[in-house]
């Protein structure tokens, strides 16, 4: 299952996440997929104000801020995750490319504040981008209580 919710984060919540980005603590990840990331499981940043603490660390194995751009080689093959539940929120959209592409043919164009949920059966990849693409990513086995806005929700 794939679900997409536009405008999931408020402007203030996006600014909060972007304010946590710090080049001095970001680590480069490779070789399967390349990006810079800040591990929110080990760094003690307060994100409890985001959507009434729905992204509480106790529900996730991985939680991080990630940055991609054209200087990184992106994964060419579709892949899945070991964790059952995957949440990605776009934190900006002032770049070119960077779509989340699913093996079933669905493309999700990055839009600031948009939440994408998918389970581990949905193989995906990130298209190359030009400019810095920031996302908040959570991976875990417990499905959290997302307050979906039914009129805007698109479930595939």
Secondary structure, 3 states (H helix, E strand, C coil): CEEEECCCCCHHHHHHHHHHCCCCCCEEECCCCCEEEEECCCCCCCCCCHHHHCCCHHHCCEEEEEEECCCCCCCCCCECCCCCEEEEEECCCCCEECCEEECCCCEECCCCCCEEEEECCCCEEECCEECCEEEEEEEECCCCCCCCCCCCCEEC
